[in-house]
Amino acid sequence: MELKVYPGSFIWRRISDEWLVSKAASVCFAVASLIITAITVVSFPDTPIQDIGVISRTLWGIFGALAAVSIFFLWGGMWRYWIDCDPTSRMSRRVWFAILIVGLWYGAILYYVSVFLPTTRKKDRESLGRIVE
């Protein structure tokens, strides 16, 4: 058995390919992408953040913790999909490898939107077509 090591592999090895390409996983990846994008926008230095005390700091702390978990969840999930499920051409896989390495979680967001969503939606439509027929 070959041991594959990638971001979050200690968790992702325990998750099946069926779940990885499921609608539930897609929704979780979408939420993670939105949280990462939101924390990026909010964390720009010129963005004024109103501090209203302990409640505000607690909420920002929770949001920051969610962002950290989202980063590893999305990045690890997209790596797992790229390694085990990506149906694109060899050249495309090489390009996405570079984007996932250099782009980190922003590369994972691009990969999610550009590769993961279209291919999993296409599979959903194909399976729906088989059910309807």
C-alpha positions in Angstrom: 0.0 0.0 0.0 1.4 3.4 -1.1 1.4 6.1 1.6 0.4 9.4 0.1 1.3 12.5 2.2 -0.4 15.9 1.5 -2.0 18.6 3.6 -4.4 17.0 5.9 -3.7 13.5 4.7 -4.0 12.1 8.2 -7.7 13.1 8.1 -8.5 12.7 4.4 -7.2 9.1 4.2 -10.1 8.1 6.4 -12.8 9.7 4.2 -14.2 7.8 1.2 -14.1 9.0 -2.4 -17.9 8.7 -2.5 -18.2 11.4 0.2 -15.5 13.5 -1.4 -17.5 13.9 -4.6 -20.9 14.1 -2.8 -23.2 17.1 -2.7 -22.6 17.4 1.0 -18.8 17.7 0.5 -19.4 20.3 -2.2 -21.5 22.4 0.1 -18.9 22.1 2.9 -16.1 23.2 0.5 -18.3 26.1 -0.7 -18.8 27.3 2.9 -15.0 26.9 3.6 -14.3 29.0 0.5 -16.6 31.7 1.6 -15.2 31.8 5.1 -11.6 32.0 3.7 -12.6 34.8 1.3 -14.4 36.7 4.0 -11.6 36.5 6.5 -9.2 37.7 3.8 -11.3 40.7 3.0 -11.8 41.6 6.6 -8.2 41.2 7.6 -6.9 43.8 5.2 -5.1 46.5 7.2 -7.3 49.4 6.0 -10.6 47.7 6.9 -12.0 49.3 10.0 -13.2 46.8 12.6 -15.4 48.2 15.3 -14.4 46.8 18.7 -17.4 46.7 21.0 -15.8 44.7 23.8 -15.6 41.1 24.9 -18.4 39.9 22.7 -16.8 41.4 19.6 -13.4 39.9 20.4 -15.0 36.5 21.1 -16.9 36.5 17.8 -13.7 37.5 15.9 -11.9 34.7 17.6 -14.5 32.2 16.7 -14.5 33.5 13.1 -10.7 33.3 13.0 -10.7 29.7 14.3 -13.3 28.8 11.7 -11.1 30.3 9.0 -8.1 28.3 10.1 -10.1 25.0 10.1 -11.6 26.0 6.7 -8.2 26.6 5.2 -6.9 23.1 6.1 -10.2 21.5 5.2 -10.4 23.0 1.8 -6.7 22.7 0.9 -6.5 19.1 2.1 -9.8 18.2 0.4 -8.7 19.7 -3.0 -5.4 17.9 -2.7 -7.2 14.6 -2.0 -9.5 15.2 -5.0 -6.5 16.1 -7.2 -4.6 13.0 -6.2 -7.4 10.4 -6.3 -10.3 11.7 -8.4 -9.3 14.4 -10.9 -10.4 13.3 -14.4 -8.6 16.1 -16.2 -5.7 15.7 -18.7 -2.1 15.1 -17.5 -1.0 18.6 -18.6 -3.9 20.1 -16.7 -3.1 18.1 -13.6 0.5 19.5 -13.8 -0.7 23.1 -14.0 -3.1 22.5 -11.1 -0.3 20.9 -9.1 1.7 24.1 -9.4 -1.4 26.3 -8.5 -2.1 24.2 -5.5 1.5 24.3 -4.3 2.1 28.0 -4.9 -1.5 29.3 -4.4 -2.0 27.4 -1.1 -5.6 27.8 0.0 -6.3 30.5 -2.6 -5.1 28.0 -5.2 -7.5 25.5 -3.6 -10.4 27.9 -4.0 -9.5 28.3 -7.7 -9.3 24.6 -8.1 -12.6 24.1 -6.3 -14.4 26.6 -8.6 -12.6 25.6 -11.8 -12.3 21.8 -11.6 -14.1 20.3 -8.6 -17.5 22.0 -9.1 -17.8 21.4 -12.8 -16.7 17.8 -12.7 -18.9 16.8 -9.7 -21.9 18.7 -11.1 -21.4 16.9 -14.4 -21.4 13.5 -12.5 -24.6 14.6 -10.7 -26.3 15.4 -14.0 -25.2 12.1 -15.5 -26.5 10.1 -12.5 -29.7 12.1 -12.6 -30.1 11.3 -16.3 -29.8 7.6 -15.5 -32.4 7.8 -12.8 -34.9 9.7 -15.0 -34.5 7.4 -18.0 
